[in-house]
């Protein structure tokens, strides 16, 4: 059978972000990450108490609204749990938590034997350090995250790093090479599953915008990063969190005017081919 027609033309710009149907509330909704088919989402919501909890929801098709939002009760703690990222096979969940040290976040990992099971509460990832944040499971074999210069010396306030995952264990991190890290601050990595295209947040002179870079193979460094057209609104925070494997749908959270809460979940789609 012939391959399915592409959803978008990768040379086209992303359209203006639109709210993700079924997920936003009057509270702060942030950090959406999805399954490869875009039918399951995990995200964080700031509760009235000020603590963040992890939530999930599913939908019948990638163009449909998400159904009932459910608390990831077996994962959450009495502290803040945020920035969830699920591996493509659905068996591993990584997230940040300040359990045991309020205000100081550390990456945690929870696992399950089958996608029909519940995740456990998770344990601290030993090879990553406190204050290393925004873990993103690009695939089953690698996690990307942001580390401050005070923890791992780099080029700017925060840089983006990659750590391999072997047999469920996170290995030694290395800084992402090429045009991603700079003297400015880079956080919130979102990569395609093949790790050839990255979206991230770069803060320049106090203004945080969405940037992207790509490379031809895993052995190459990323090329020069460029701001994503349409996702650089002055005075508005737009933080990328997940990109579809085909590069067509970029999910993010933003405090753009007109939302339901202070921060809401959005998707930006590239133009048709």
N, C-alpha and C positions, 0 to 999 in steps of 0.2 A: 504493500500500500504506500502511496506517496506520503511524504511528510505533511503535517498540517500546515496551513498557510500561517505565516507570522502574524502575530497580533498587532505589531507596530513596526514602524521604521526607526531603527536605532539612531539615525541621523536627525530625527525630528525632536523638537523641544518637548519637554513635559508641559502638560496643560496645568492650569491653576488647580491647586489642591481642592478636593471636595471631601466633606465629612464621610467617614466610614459608617454606613448605615447600621444601626442597631447597637452601637457600642458606647457612644458618648453620653455623659450625664452632667448634672450640675456641679459635680466634683471635678478635680483635675484627673483626666485620663491621659496616660503617657505610655511611651515605649512599646508600641505594638510590633510584634514579630509573628510571622506566619509559617504554616506548613508549606511544602513545595507546591501543593495544589491550591493554595490560598483558601482552603475551606476551614482551617482551624487557626485561631489567633490566640496568643497569650499576650497580656499587657498588664500594666500597673495602674492602680487607682488610689489616689490620696483620700483617705477616710476623714471624716469630720474630726477625729482625734488628732490628725496630723501624721498618722502612720500610713505608709504605703503597703498595700496588699496586692497579691497576684491574682489575676482573673483569667478565664478562658471562655471562648464561645465558638460555635461552629455554624456553618451555613451549607445550603444544598448545592450552590454553584458560586463561582467567584464573582458573579455579577449580582447576586442576591444579598439581601440584608442579613446580618448575623442574627441568630436566635438568642435565646435567654443567656445572659451573662452569668457565669458561675464562678464562685470563689474557689481557688485552688487550696482548699482547706487543709489538705494533708501536707502542704509545702509551707504555708505561711506560719510565721512566728508572732510573738507579741511585739516584735520590733518591726522596722521597715524592711520589706522585701520588694525589690524593684528590678527593672531591666531583665526580664526573663527572655531566654532564647532557647528554642527547642531544636534538637538535631533533626535532620531530614527524615530519619527513620522513626522519629517520635519517641525514642527510648531514653533520651538524656535531656535534662533541663538544666541550664546554667542561669544564674541570677546573682544580683548583688544583695547583700543583707548586712545590716549593722547589728545583728543579734550578738549580744555579749559585749558590745562596745558602741553604744548609741552615737550616731553621727559619723562613725568610722566604718566605711563599707569594705566588704571583702567578698570575692567571688565564691559562690557555693555551687555544688553540683548535686542534683537528685536524679535517680534512675528508676526505671521500671522494666519488668520483663516483657510486657506486651502493651500495645497501645490501648488495650481495654482496661489495663490496670491503673491504679492511682500512683502518682509519684510519691516517694518518701519525702521526708522533710529536708533532706540534703545535708551535705557536710562541706566544710571549708576546703577549698582547693589549695593544697599545700604549696604548689609551685608558683602560685601568684601571691602577691603581697597586699596587705591592707592599703586601701586608697587606690588600688587598680580597679577600674570600673568599666561599665558598659560591655560586658562579655557578649560576643556574638558568635554563635556556632555557624560558621559558613557552610560546613558539611559535617560528616561524622568524624573527620580527621583533623580538624583545626578550629581553634578559637582565636578570635581577634578581640582586643581590648585596648583601653586607654590607660596610660600610666603617667603620673606626674613626674617631673624632673627630679623632685626630691626623693623619689623612690627608685627610679631607673633613669640615670642621666641620659638626656636626649637633646633635641634641638630647641624645643619650646617648652611652654608651661605644661602641656600634656602632649605626648606622642602616641601613635598607634603601634601596637606590637602584635605579633602572632606567636602562638604556642601550638605545637603538634599534639594530637591526642592519639595515644597508642593503647589498645586494649582497655579503653575507658579511663586512662590516666593521662593527665595534662603534663606535658614535658616542659623543657626549658624554653622560655620565650626569647625571641629575637625581634629587633625593631624592624618594621616594614621599611624596605628600601625604595628609593626613587623619589618621586615628586609629591608624596603624601605629607610626610612630616616636614615641619618648617620651624622658623623662629617664633611663629605664632602658635596658637593652641589648637590641637586637633583631637577630637573626641567622637564618640558615637559611630564606630565603623559599621557599615552595612555592605556585605559583599554578595555577589552572585555565587552560586554553589561551586562553580569552577574556579573561583578566586581570581578571576581575570579583570573584574570591574569592581571598584569600591566607591561608595558614597560615604561622606562623613561630614561632620560639623567642624568648620574652622572659624575661630574668633579672631578678628582683626580689629584693633582699636576699639574693643568693647562691643563690636557688632558680630553676631554669630550668624553665619550663612551656610548653605549646603554646597559642598564641592564634590567633584568626582574626578577619578583618574582610572586609567586602564593599562593593561599590559598584554603582550601577545602570548606569553607562556609563563608558567610558574617559576621558571628560572630567571625571568627578567625582573628588573625593578619597574615600579609603576612610572608612567610618563608624568608630565607636568599636570598638576591639578588645576581645574578650572571651575569657576562658580557655575552652578546650575541655573540656567535662564528661567526666570519666573519664580525662583525659590530664594530670592535675596531681597525680601521686602524690608525697607528701612524700619527699624524699631520693633520688628516682629521676630520672635524666636521660632525658627523652623528647624527641627532636629530630625534627620533621617534615621530610620531604624531597620528597614528591611526592603530589599529589592528582589523582584521576581527573577527566576533563573534566566528568562528571556530578556531581561532588562527593560520590560515595558511598564511595570507598575512599581512605583516607589511609595512606600508607606512612611509616615512621619507623624510627629505630634507638633502642635503649634498653639500659640496664644493669639492667633489672628483674630481681629474683631469679628463679632457675630456668632461666636461659638456658644455651646451650651454651658461650658465651665471656663475656668481660667485657661486650662489647656485641654485640647481635644485631639482626637485621632483623625488623620486625613490620609487620602491616597491621591497621588498625582500620576496621571497616565500619559504616555507618549502618544503622539498623533498616529493615525492609521497609516499603513503602508501604501 
